[in-house]
Amino acid sequence: MASTNRSDQFTATGAARAGGPAPLAGRTVSRVGFGAMQLERLRGDRAAAVALVRRAVELGVDHIDTAQFYGHGFSNEVIAEALRPEDDVIVVSKVGAEPDADGPIPLRLAQRPEQLRAGVEDNLKTLGIDQVPLVNLRRADTGPGLRAEGDQIVDMDDQLAVLTELRDEGKIGAIGVSNVTPDQLRQALPAGVACVQNAYSLVARDDEDMLRFCVAEGIAWVPYFPLGSAFAGMPKVTDEPAVVAAAQALGSTPAQVGLAWLLHHAPNVLLIPGTADPEHLRVNVDAGAVTLDAATLDALDAVPTRTGDIEVG
């Protein structure tokens, strides 16, 4: 149960909020959260994976992003073991894909309404909870990665209908959307949208108008690939000369500057950087305390978007 006696500047455990506070799905959370995808790298050392999640909570993280298809449920199981009710951490998951051990990438789409429902049920089971506080619908219409084909081309209204049913049943608390276009975001608004997860970073700002729309509508913006993409041929924030120069001047890392720029850029931005390393986790959280002055922000804002001509299969 959430405490009613603490300041918004501190989490339920008494830690200072990483990056400060911001709203998400009717809650106040730390702006720097934790992305659980890389927990799979610790499959051989489950105790280390649990300790990493505990360390995130100690550092002021109370917003964890996960998915059933991260490690075939391993990430969810670790989160379930690591978190305690008194931590008051909001766990966000996503549906719309499932593991595929035999494919060219270890993921396949699961866009049909019955697959979305099954995905929520699987999340509930592995997380060991009665309600997932926030579930993102992962579409496949834009951004890097998979594209829907055949029976995986599903009308968004049909998907939102089943998620709304699940919310009415109390199995999910709120609905978010991921990999969506501006028109799809507007299409989803009547269902209630708590957050948007699209690829977005200093070097990938094609969704700038959508971000501003979310600011106006009070919708959280939770970018994935916040430092550019790991896909071959796609630009990385940490390679930008302006970012490197800012890091040198501030005594920070280029990655911290890239994350700090996102937090400075819009008040509704929440970060979910992931790692399997405790020191890297600390560095990510510390990015929330990096201050960028006006001249540095001007130099970073001048970095051009570099994604327009890149295609990813």
Secondary structure by P-SEA (a helix, b strand, c coil): cccccccccccccccccccbbbbcccbbbbcbbbbccccccccccaaaaaaaaaaaaaacccbbbbccccccaaaaaaaaaccccccbbbbbbbccbbbbccccccccccccaaaaaaaaaaaaaaaccccccbbbbccccccccccccccccccaaaaaaaaaaaaaaccccbbbbccccaaaaaaaccccccbbbcccccccccaaaaaaaaaaabbbbbbcccccccccccccccccaaaaaaaaaacccaaaaaaaaaaaaccccccccccccaaaaaaaaacccccccaaaaaaaaaccccccccccc
